[in-house]
């Protein structure tokens, strides 16, 4: 197992992601992030973040307030981390393989 951990931070129009692998597995050059609103499907966003050494950043459309479901995965779909983030009250979250801490 890659034993992945991802730290996500949202800002207005911006997303930052820092990934680590406790198993020292190689981290991908790009990750896909899906931000999905449980009740407002038209506002869902999918972005591909490019990064280096597990540090990724990119632009997103400004999110509406509320709880957003987050899925982080590699482009090949070999692994995924999922959880949720509360915007704008708790714009940071930690996701771990096997569930959010």
C-alpha angles and dihedrals in degrees: 000000000000093000093214127193125186128192112201125195123183126199131171104297093347139090128195125190130184118189131191133180116210087200091056090241115166112265119225124253089232135026131192118229123192119195110193128181112216094224107017103062094170089068096057115127133199119194134174112219121202118209150159128229091356098308114119135174138172149150125274134178112263109275125231116237121274142058117329125195112226128203120183118189142156118254092254092053093234093134139012138191120201139182139114142271130204112227126237098352099058107018094169127070139166120222124192133187104265095032143317116305 
